[in-house]
Amino acid sequence: MLDIVVPVYNEGANIENLLKQIASHVKTEKRLTLIYDCEEDNTLPVVYKVRAKYNFPIHLKKNIYGRGALNAIKTGLHTFEGSIVLVLMADLSDSLDAVDLMYAKIVKEGNHLVCGSRYMKGGQQYGGPLLKKALSRLAGVSLHWATGIATHDITNSFKMYHKAVIESIQIESAGGFEIGMEITVKAYLNGYRITEVPASWQERTAGESRFQLLRWLPFYLKWYFLALCETWFSLNYVKFKQQDSNKNVISK
């Protein structure tokens, strides 16, 4: 069964649309867990009212690490029950048409992490602040070409993980949505199999975005340069060892 974890904060106006989208677009057997911060969240009464209509389990779980989207995602990743988990935002920005393919990439092809990619061939992005879009695309595409990491869209939160990846790392993120980038970088450095599928994203139409670019940019840069530096060091270390080996052969 696929676990889907969704951080929510006052998504009462949006949440039933999300449930309908999951029901109609995700054919894989699934279980949904909504992570909330406090009992006053207006998402909760809507979910209590409508969840019996759906043919998949819908759970509500309180954030165990403190308030905020980052801690909600951590709660979901550290408490999901199965072996495969999808992190999804409640704002309907991500196209759910890609979910079944992402699941197949893990179950049938043996990948450990699948990224929904706006910047690979077939991916799309509609709306959103121009600066945020430009920086996100630049980071994803440049890191792909500079390191060989198998995604063009490392900053996207729309990712599916095998439990082995989550259990192998300690999550350090302290800012915001850069947690997906951290996990991807660490999975790449640990040798896990990563792939991507085309995905589309559009600016949310209800509620208010909680993305804070300037506040969170340093955290994204941390993981960007870690991937870059570790790859550069590894490549140069291998090159040095090869040169040293060649010298030994010649001297003999």
N, C-alpha and C positions, 0 to 999 in steps of 0.2 A: 504493500500500500504506500502511496505517495503522501507524505506529510506536507501540508502547505501552512506556513506560518506568516501571519500578517500583523504588523504593529498597527494599532489604531489609537486615534485620539480625536474624540468628538466627530466621528464619521457617520453620525446618525443619518444625515441626508444622503450619504453615498453608499452605505454598506449593503443595502439590499440589491442595488445594481451590481455590486461586486459578486454577491452570492449567485445571482442569476447568470452572470458571465462565467463563473466557475462551473456551474451546473451545465451550461450549454456548450462550453468550449473544451473542457477538460474531460476526456473520456476515460482516462486512467483511473483506477480505483483510488480514492483519495479520502483524506481526513483533514479538516481545516481547524486550525487553532488561531484564535484572535487574541493578541496580547495587548492588554490595556493597563493604564497607569493607576486609575482610581475609580471608585464605585460611582462617582458622579459623571463619568464619561457617558455622553448621550448615545454612544454606539450600543451600549448594553441593552436598554429596553427594546430597541428595535430588533436586536438579535433574538432576545427571549421570545418576542412576539412571532417571528417569522421562521425560525430555524426548523420547526417541525415539518415545514413544507418541502424540505430538501431531502434527497435520498443519499446523502453522505453526512458523516458525523461533523458537527460544528461545536467546537469547544471554546470556552472563554477562560483565559488564564491571566492572572494578575502578574504584572512585571515583578520579578524577584530581585532585580539588581538596582532598582531606582528608576526615577522617571526618565522619559525620553525615548526616541526612536532607537538609538543605539542599544540601550539596555533592554528594550523590548525584543529586538532582533536576537541579542545574546540569550535572553530567556528562552525564546523559541528554539534556537540552535542547541541549547544545552538540555532541553527537556523533551524534544520530540521522540516519539515512541518507535518509529520504524528505522529503516536503513537509508532512506533517501528523503531529502527535504528540499523544498522550494521556498525561497524568500520572496514574498510578493508585497507590493505596496497596495494600500486600500484605495488609492486615488484613481484607479482604472486607467492609469497612464500606459501600462504595459499590455501588449496584445497577448491574450492567452492562447492564441492559435498555436504558439510555439511549444506549449508545455508538454504535450504528448511526445513530440519529437525529442525534446530535452530528456524526458524519462527514458526513451528508447536508447538514447546515446549512452546512458549509464548502464541500463539493464542488459541491452543486447550487444553493445560494442565495448563495454568494459571501461568506460571513462569514469573518472572520479568527480569531475566538476564540469558543469556545462554552463556557459555564459550566453545569455540572450544578448545578441550583438546588433546595435543600431548602425555600426560602421563597416560591417562586412558587406559583401555583395548580397543584395536582397533585403538588407536592413533599412529602416526608415526612422526619421525623427521629425515630428511636427510640433512647431511652437516651442515655447520656452525662451528664457533670456539668451541673447546672442553670445554674450561673453561666456556664460556657463557652457553653452553648446560648443563653442570654439575650443575652450580649454579641455573639455571632456574628450572631444574628437582628437585633439592634438596629443593628449596623454595616451589614449588608447592605441592610436595608430603608430605613434613614434615608439612606444614601448614594445609593440609587436615586432616592428622591424629591427629595433636595436637589440632585443634580447631573444627573440624567437618564441616568446610566450604565445600560446595558441589561441589568442583572442585579440580582436581589434578594439574591444570595448571593455576595458578592465574596470572602469569606474561605475558601470551599470550595477544597480542592486539586484536586478532580475537574474538570479543565478540559482542553479540546482546543485546540491552537494551530496556526495556519498558520506555516510556517517564516519567512515575511516578518516576522511580529511578533517572533519571537525574534531574528532578525538585525538588527532595527532598534533594539534597546535594549541598554544595558549593565546587567546584573543587579547590583544593589547589596546585596541582602538579606544580612544577616549574622547573623540570629537563627535562625529555624526555618522553619515552613511558611508564613510570610508571603510567600514568593516568588511564589505564585500571585496574591496581592493586588497585589504590586508590578507584575507583568507586566500585569495587567488595567488598573490605573490608568494605566500608561504607554501601553498600547495605546489606551485611551480618549482620553488627552490628545493622542496622535499622529493621531487621526482614523480608526483602524481600526474595522471593523465588528464589533460584539460582539452576541451574543445569548445566550439561555439555554434550557434544556429542563428539564422537571421531573425531579427525581432523588430517590431515597430513600437515607437513610443510617441505619445502625444501629451501636451500640457493638460493638466487636470482641469475638469470643467466644473467641479463642485468643491467647496471647502477651500482651505488656504494651505499653500505649500509651506513645509517647515524646513526647506533646504536653505542653508546659510553659507553661501559660497566663500565669502571673504574670511569668515570665522573658521571654516573647515579646510580651506585650501592648504595650510601648512601640513595637516595630517595626511592629505592625499600625496603631497610632495614627498613626505617621509617614505611612504611605501614605493613610490615611483623610483626614487633614487636608491632605495635598498635593492630593488630588482635589478636596476641598471648596474650598480656597483658590484653586487654579488656575481652577476653574469660576466662582467668585464674581468673580475678577479679570477673566476673559474677558467675562462677562456685563456687568459694570459698564463695561468698556472699550468694548464695543459700544454700550451705552446712552449713554455719554459722547460717542462719535463721532456718534451719531444726533442727539443734542441739539445738538452743535456744528454739524452740517450744517444742522439746522433753523434755527438762529440766523443762519447765513450766508445762507440763502434769504430769511428775513424781512428782513434788513438790506438785501438787494439790491432 
